[in-house]
Structure formats: structure tokens, C-alpha cells
Amino acid sequence: MNETEATGLFNEIMQRHDALIYKVCYMYAEDLEHLRDLHQEVAANIWSGLGSFSGRSKVSTWVYRVALNTCITFFRRHGKHSSAERLDGMRLDIVDDGDERSARLKEMYELIGRLDRIDKAIVMLWLDEHSYDEISSVMGMTRANVASRLHRIRQRLASMANE
């Protein structure tokens, strides 16, 4: 692939999957600066990984894998990032119509944000309607492990919601 083709493919991936990338980064970011850093790091890793994408999975699955691995690695490498400008006031594609659905979505994302990094990734993939097989491929675990963890995650989220 020449540079022009690579640039076109990269731009298409970023345009088509930017909301997905943003959502993954949002779930791992501590503040706005951290969110921007994560998004930039994911974009850089997608660019550098274009040549290694083999097409064995959907592009969205590959982008998820790159975004999750980038965020987890970035978190391990740099630790928690802190700033006075927290993400609490930001929204994640949730239109706040003041209705019960908007309030429940906001609560759900807040509860998911309290999960550990792996469980957060698994539940986000599941909420985006990826199959257990796709989730296991992205996460590098067996399908049975994904099913078991999702069951425990749903129980934990329900318990946290009732606190």
C-alpha cells in the first residue's frame, strides 16, 4: 500500500470509527487532557498498524482492539492523570432530554466507569452488540470466559445500581 492509499484508508477509518474511539478513550480518561492524549495515541497506533491489519476481522473489531490496548497500555505507562477539569460534566453521545432514559444511560455509563479496565472493555463491546466470539477475539480470552465475566459484570452493575 502506498502512502496515498494509506492516508485515504486512515482518514476513512478515523471518520467512520471516531465515535467508537472516542467512547473507548472516554471510559479510560481521567480528564479532558487525558482524553485528548488517549485519542491522539489511538490515532497514532491505528496509523502505524495499518500495514499489519490482515483483514481477518472486521475493521471495527480491529479498531476496538487497537483503542483498548492503547488505553490500557497508556494507563499502565502513565498512571492516573489528574486535572481540575474532570469528565463528570461531559456527555458520551447521550442527549439529555431530562427524561428517565437519559438519566438511566448516564447512570449506566457512570457505573461502567467504576469497573476495572478489563471488565469495562468487555461490557462496552457487549453494549455495542459484538458477539461473544468477537469479544473473545478482541480481548484475547475464550468465549466461555467472556460469557462468565459478562454474567458477573451484569450482576455487579445491578448491585452497584441498587446501592
C-alpha positions as a Markdown table, in Angstrom:
| # | Residue | x | y | z |
|---|---|---|---|---|
| 1 | Met | 0.0 | 0.0 | 0.0 |
| 2 | Asn | 1.5 | 3.4 | -1.0 |
| 3 | Glu | 1.3 | 6.4 | 1.2 |
| 4 | Thr | -1.6 | 8.0 | -0.6 |
| 5 | Glu | -3.7 | 4.8 | -0.2 |
| 6 | Ala | -2.6 | 4.5 | 3.5 |
| 7 | Thr | -3.6 | 8.1 | 4.1 |
| 8 | Gly | -7.0 | 7.6 | 2.5 |
| 9 | Leu | -7.6 | 4.4 | 4.5 |
| 10 | Phe | -6.6 | 6.1 | 7.7 |
| 11 | Asn | -8.8 | 9.0 | 7.1 |
| 12 | Glu | -11.8 | 6.7 | 6.3 |
| 13 | Ile | -11.2 | 4.6 | 9.4 |
| 14 | Met | -10.9 | 7.7 | 11.6 |
| 15 | Gln | -14.0 | 9.3 | 10.1 |
| 16 | Arg | -16.1 | 6.1 | 10.3 |
| 17 | His | -14.9 | 4.9 | 13.7 |
| 18 | Asp | -14.2 | 8.2 | 15.6 |
| 19 | Ala | -17.2 | 7.8 | 17.8 |
| 20 | Leu | -16.1 | 4.3 | 18.8 |
| 21 | Ile | -12.5 | 5.5 | 19.5 |
| 22 | Tyr | -13.9 | 8.5 | 21.5 |
| 23 | Lys | -16.1 | 6.2 | 23.6 |
| 24 | Val | -13.3 | 3.8 | 24.5 |
| 25 | Cys | -11.0 | 6.8 | 25.3 |
| 26 | Tyr | -13.8 | 8.4 | 27.4 |
| 27 | Met | -14.2 | 5.3 | 29.5 |
| 28 | Tyr | -10.5 | 5.3 | 30.4 |
| 29 | Ala | -9.8 | 9.0 | 30.6 |
| 30 | Glu | -9.5 | 10.9 | 33.9 |
| 31 | Asp | -9.9 | 14.4 | 32.5 |
| 32 | Leu | -10.2 | 16.3 | 29.2 |
| 33 | Glu | -6.4 | 16.5 | 28.7 |
| 34 | His | -6.1 | 12.8 | 29.2 |
| 35 | Leu | -9.0 | 12.1 | 26.8 |
| 36 | Arg | -7.2 | 14.1 | 24.1 |
| 37 | Asp | -3.9 | 12.3 | 24.8 |
| 38 | Leu | -5.6 | 8.9 | 24.6 |
| 39 | His | -7.4 | 9.8 | 21.4 |
| 40 | Gln | -4.2 | 11.0 | 19.8 |
| 41 | Glu | -2.3 | 7.9 | 20.9 |
| 42 | Val | -5.0 | 5.6 | 19.4 |
| 43 | Ala | -4.9 | 7.5 | 16.1 |
| 44 | Ala | -1.1 | 7.2 | 16.0 |
| 45 | Asn | -1.4 | 3.4 | 16.7 |
| 46 | Ile | -4.0 | 3.0 | 14.0 |
| 47 | Trp | -1.8 | 4.8 | 11.6 |
| 48 | Ser | 1.3 | 2.7 | 12.5 |
| 49 | Gly | -0.7 | -0.5 | 12.5 |
| 50 | Leu | -2.4 | -0.1 | 9.1 |
| 51 | Gly | 0.2 | -2.3 | 7.5 |
| 52 | Ser | -0.4 | -5.1 | 10.0 |
| 53 | Phe | -4.2 | -5.2 | 9.6 |
| 54 | Ser | -4.7 | -8.5 | 7.8 |
| 55 | Gly | -8.5 | -8.3 | 7.3 |
| 56 | Arg | -9.2 | -11.4 | 9.3 |
| 57 | Ser | -11.6 | -9.4 | 11.4 |
| 58 | Lys | -14.0 | -6.5 | 10.8 |
| 59 | Val | -12.3 | -3.1 | 10.7 |
| 60 | Ser | -14.4 | -2.0 | 13.7 |
| 61 | Thr | -13.1 | -5.0 | 15.7 |
| 62 | Trp | -9.6 | -4.2 | 14.9 |
| 63 | Val | -10.1 | -0.5 | 15.8 |
| 64 | Tyr | -11.7 | -1.6 | 19.1 |
| 65 | Arg | -8.6 | -3.8 | 19.8 |
| 66 | Val | -6.2 | -1.0 | 19.0 |
| 67 | Ala | -8.2 | 1.5 | 21.1 |
| 68 | Leu | -8.5 | -0.8 | 24.1 |
| 69 | Asn | -4.9 | -1.9 | 24.0 |
| 70 | Thr | -3.7 | 1.7 | 23.6 |
| 71 | Cys | -5.8 | 2.9 | 26.5 |
| 72 | Ile | -4.8 | 0.1 | 28.8 |
| 73 | Thr | -1.1 | 0.4 | 27.9 |
| 74 | Phe | -1.2 | 4.2 | 28.2 |
| 75 | Phe | -2.8 | 3.9 | 31.6 |
| 76 | Arg | -0.2 | 1.4 | 32.8 |
| 77 | Arg | 2.7 | 3.6 | 31.4 |
| 78 | His | 1.5 | 6.9 | 32.7 |
| 79 | Gly | -0.7 | 6.1 | 35.7 |
| 80 | Lys | -3.7 | 8.2 | 36.5 |
| 81 | His | -3.8 | 11.6 | 35.0 |
| 82 | Ser | -5.3 | 14.4 | 37.0 |
| 83 | Ser | -6.5 | 17.8 | 36.3 |
| 84 | Ala | -9.1 | 20.2 | 37.7 |
| 85 | Glu | -11.2 | 19.8 | 34.6 |
| 86 | Arg | -12.9 | 16.4 | 35.2 |
| 87 | Leu | -15.0 | 14.4 | 32.8 |
| 88 | Asp | -18.0 | 14.4 | 35.0 |
| 89 | Gly | -19.8 | 17.1 | 33.1 |
| 90 | Met | -19.1 | 15.6 | 29.7 |
| 91 | Arg | -21.6 | 13.5 | 27.8 |
| 92 | Leu | -21.0 | 10.4 | 25.8 |
| 93 | Asp | -23.4 | 10.6 | 22.9 |
| 94 | Ile | -26.2 | 10.9 | 25.4 |
| 95 | Val | -28.7 | 13.6 | 24.7 |
| 96 | Asp | -30.0 | 14.8 | 28.0 |
| 97 | Asp | -33.7 | 15.3 | 27.3 |
| 98 | Gly | -34.4 | 15.3 | 31.0 |
| 99 | Asp | -36.3 | 12.1 | 30.6 |
| 100 | Glu | -35.8 | 8.8 | 32.5 |
| 101 | Arg | -34.0 | 7.1 | 29.7 |
| 102 | Ser | -31.3 | 9.8 | 29.6 |
| 103 | Ala | -30.9 | 9.6 | 33.3 |
| 104 | Arg | -30.6 | 5.8 | 33.2 |
| 105 | Leu | -28.0 | 6.0 | 30.4 |
| 106 | Lys | -25.9 | 8.5 | 32.3 |
| 107 | Glu | -26.1 | 6.3 | 35.4 |
| 108 | Met | -25.2 | 3.2 | 33.4 |
| 109 | Tyr | -22.0 | 4.9 | 32.0 |
| 110 | Glu | -21.1 | 6.2 | 35.4 |
| 111 | Leu | -21.4 | 2.6 | 36.9 |
| 112 | Ile | -19.4 | 1.2 | 34.0 |
| 113 | Gly | -16.7 | 3.8 | 34.6 |
| 114 | Arg | -16.3 | 2.3 | 38.1 |
| 115 | Leu | -15.4 | -1.2 | 36.7 |
| 116 | Asp | -11.8 | -2.3 | 36.3 |
| 117 | Arg | -10.2 | -1.8 | 32.9 |
| 118 | Ile | -10.9 | -5.3 | 31.5 |
| 119 | Asp | -14.5 | -5.6 | 32.7 |
| 120 | Lys | -15.1 | -2.1 | 31.3 |
| 121 | Ala | -13.8 | -3.1 | 27.9 |
| 122 | Ile | -15.8 | -6.3 | 27.9 |
| 123 | Val | -19.1 | -4.6 | 28.8 |
| 124 | Met | -18.5 | -1.8 | 26.2 |
| 125 | Leu | -18.0 | -4.4 | 23.5 |
| 126 | Trp | -21.2 | -6.2 | 24.6 |
| 127 | Leu | -23.2 | -3.0 | 24.7 |
| 128 | Asp | -22.0 | -2.3 | 21.1 |
| 129 | Glu | -23.6 | -5.6 | 20.2 |
| 130 | His | -20.4 | -7.5 | 19.4 |
| 131 | Ser | -20.8 | -11.3 | 19.6 |
| 132 | Tyr | -19.1 | -13.3 | 22.3 |
| 133 | Asp | -16.8 | -14.6 | 19.6 |
| 134 | Glu | -15.8 | -11.1 | 18.6 |
| 135 | Ile | -15.3 | -10.0 | 22.2 |
| 136 | Ser | -13.1 | -13.0 | 22.9 |
| 137 | Ser | -11.1 | -12.2 | 19.8 |
| 138 | Val | -10.6 | -8.5 | 20.8 |
| 139 | Met | -9.9 | -9.4 | 24.5 |
| 140 | Gly | -7.8 | -12.5 | 23.9 |
| 141 | Met | -9.8 | -14.8 | 26.0 |
| 142 | Thr | -12.1 | -17.8 | 25.5 |
| 143 | Arg | -15.7 | -17.4 | 24.6 |
| 144 | Ala | -16.7 | -19.2 | 27.8 |
| 145 | Asn | -14.6 | -16.8 | 29.8 |
| 146 | Val | -16.3 | -13.8 | 28.1 |
| 147 | Ala | -19.8 | -15.3 | 28.9 |
| 148 | Ser | -18.8 | -16.0 | 32.5 |
| 149 | Arg | -17.3 | -12.5 | 33.0 |
| 150 | Leu | -20.3 | -10.8 | 31.4 |
| 151 | His | -22.7 | -12.6 | 33.7 |
| 152 | Arg | -20.7 | -11.4 | 36.7 |
| 153 | Ile | -20.4 | -7.9 | 35.3 |
| 154 | Arg | -24.1 | -7.6 | 34.8 |
| 155 | Gln | -24.7 | -8.8 | 38.4 |
| 156 | Arg | -22.1 | -6.3 | 39.7 |
| 157 | Leu | -23.6 | -3.4 | 37.8 |
| 158 | Ala | -27.1 | -4.3 | 39.1 |
| 159 | Ser | -25.8 | -4.5 | 42.6 |
| 160 | Met | -24.0 | -1.1 | 42.2 |
| 161 | Ala | -27.2 | 0.4 | 40.8 |
| 162 | Asn | -29.1 | -0.7 | 43.9 |
| 163 | Glu | -26.6 | 0.8 | 46.4 |
